[in-house]
C-alpha cells in the first residue's frame, strides 16, 4: 500500500501538536512516509475520530508496549492503552478547531495502518522507530470553499451531542503513577496564581475567562471576558 504525501499544512500541524503530548521522555521527531511500514505484532494501536466543521480519523501506533505500561503505572490492569494515549490524540486534534473527539479505541496493530487515504508519519527517537501517526482529514483544503450554510449543515449532524461546560482553576502535568499515589490531604500545586481568572471550557476548549464567586452558598463563575476564535485554538 502507498500513502499520499501531505498536500496541506494541516497534517503537519496535527503531528506537531501530537509529539509533545506523547507519553515518553525521549525527544520524538516525525517524518512523513509513503510506503506501508512493518508494524510489530506487539505494538499498541489506538484510533479516534474527530467530528466538527472539519472531521478526521486519527491513529497512533507505538512499537514499544512498555511505554503504555509504564505510563499506566501500578494500576495498569485498569488503565488501558486508549486511556493512556487519549491525551495525545486530543492534543493532535487541536488544530482542527471546534469539535468533539470520540472515545479512542484499541485496534489490531497488524491492520492499523490499512485504512484508506491517510497521511502517515514515522515517529523516531534516538535514531529508532518508536511508532507511527496517521491522519485522514475529510474535506481538507488550503483554501476551503465551503459556504457558511454548508458548515452549519455539517455541524447540525452533531447538534444532539452533549457538551461539557467546565471551569478550570489551573492545570498540572502528572504521570499516571503520581495520580495513583494521591491520598487524602495531598496538595497539588497548579500553574495559576491566587486571584488569577479561571478558564471556562466547552468540551475541553477555552471559550471565556471569569472569576469564581459564591451565589446562595454555591460556587459560580462570573464571566469577565469572552475569548476570540484565534485565542481558543
N, C-alpha and C positions, 0 to 999 in steps of 0.2 A: 504494500500500500504506500502511496506517495501523498504527502501532506502538502497543502498550498503554502506558499511563502506569505508572510504577513503583508497585507496590502494597505493597511491603515496604521496610524499611530496608536489606535485604541488598544490593540492587543499588547503592545509594549507597555502601555500604562497599567494594564491589569497585572502583568507579570512583575512589574516594578513595585506595585503595591503588595503583591504576594510575598516576595522574597524576605522582607524584614519581619514578616509575621510567622515564618516557618519555625517549628519547634526545635531549633538547633542553635548552638552557639557558634558554629562554623560560618565563615563568610561564603555565601552561596552566590554564584553567578548563573545567569540564564542565557542560553543561546538558541535561536530558532533552528529546527531541523526539518528535513523534508522526507526522510526515509523512516520506515517503521522501526522503532528500537526493539532490542531484545530484552523484554521485561522479565526479570527473575520471577519464578513461581512463588517465592516467599514475600514478594513485595506487597505493600499495602496500598490499596487504591480507594479513593473516596470521590464521589461525584455530587454535584449540586446544580440546581437550575436557578438562575436569577430571572425574575419576571418584573418588567417595568416598561417604560416607554421604549427602551431598547433591552431585549432579552438575550440571554446567553446560557450555554451549557458549560460548566466548569468541571475540570477533572484534575486531581492531584494524586500522583503516584510517588511513593517513597520506596527506594530499594531496600533500605535497612529497617526492618520491623522493630528493631530495638529502639529506634528513635521515638516511635509512638509509645512503646512500653515504658521507656524512661520518663517521658513526659506525663504519662498516666500515673506514675508513682506507685506506691504500695497498694493503691486501690484499683489497679489496672483491670481486675476482673469485672468491675462495674463501669469503668470508663472505656468506651470504645474508640476505635480509630476515627470514627466520624466525629466524636466529641472533641478529640484532641486536635483534629485538622480543621474543624469548623471555623475557628477564628481566622485562619489563614485564607480560607475560601471567601469569607465575608469581607476580609480586607481587600482581596483581589477584585471583588465586585464593586468596590467604592467608585472607581472612575466611570462606571455605567450610570451613575446618578441615582435618582429616587427609584425605589422598587423594593422587592421582597426576595430574600434568599430562602429557597425551600430547604427543609431539613436535609442535610447531607446524608448519603447512604453509602455503605461499602459495596464495592463491586469486585468481580474476579479480576485479578491483576493481568492474567493472560489475555483477556479480551478488553482490557480497559481502554486501550488507545485505538480501537477499531471503529468508533462511531464516526459517521460521515462528516466531512468538512471542517475538522478542527485545525487550528494553528497550534503546533506543538513546540514547546521549549524544553530543552535538556537542561537540567539543574546540576551544576557541578560545584564541588567543594574540595579544596586541596588536590585538584587535578583528577578527581574521580567522580563518576556519575552517582548522584545521590537521589535522583528522581526525575520526573517529568511533569510538566504542567501543560494541559491542553485547554483551549478555549474555542468555542464555536459561537460567534456573535450573529444573531439573526437580524438582518437589515442593517449591518454595519456599513457606514459610508463616511468619507471625509467631509462630504457636503450633503447632509441629509436633505431630502426633498419632500419629506412628509409635511402635510399641512397640519395646522393646529387641530382641525376637526378629526383628522386621521389619528393623531396622537391621542386625543380624547377618547376615540372609539376603542383604541387598543387598551387604554387604561380602564375602560369600562369592563374589561374582562376580569379585572381583579377588584371590582367595586365592592364585593362582599368579603374580601379578605380582611381579617381582623388586624387592626393596627394598635400597637402598644405605645402609649404616651408615658415617657419616663422622665423623672427629674434626677439629674446626676450631680451629686455634690463634688465628686472628684474621682480620679482613677488611680490605680496602682497596678503594676505588672508583677504577677506572681506565678510561680510554677505550680503545677497541679500538686506536687509534693508539699509545697508550702501551704496551699489551701487546705489539704487534708490534715495538716498538722495543727490547724487552728483550734483553739479551745476557748471556753467562756472566759472573758476577761482580757483576751488578747487585743492589742491596739494595732490598727492598720493605719499607717500614715499615708494620706492622699497627696496628690500633686496640686493641691489647691490651698491657698492661704485662708485664714479665718476672715469672713466678710466678703470674699470674692463671690461674684454671681454664679448661680447654679445653671447648668445646661439643661435645656428642655429638648428631649429627643423623641422623634417619631420613628418607631422601628429601628432604633439604634443610630439614627442620623440627626444631628443637631438642627433645630429649626428656630430656636429662640433662646434667650437668656433671661434670668429673673432672680429674685431674692426669695428666700424661704421665710414664710410668715406663719402665724398661728391664727386660725379662724374658728371660733367656737370650740376651742380645745383640740382642734385637728390641725395637722400640718397642711400648708398650702404653699403655692408659689405665685408671686406677683410678677407678671411678665414686664420686663423693663426694656427689652429690645427684641425685635424680630430680625432674624439673620437674612441677608441677601442670598440668592441662589448660589452665588460663587463661594460664599462662606460655608455652605452646607456640604459642598463636595468633599 
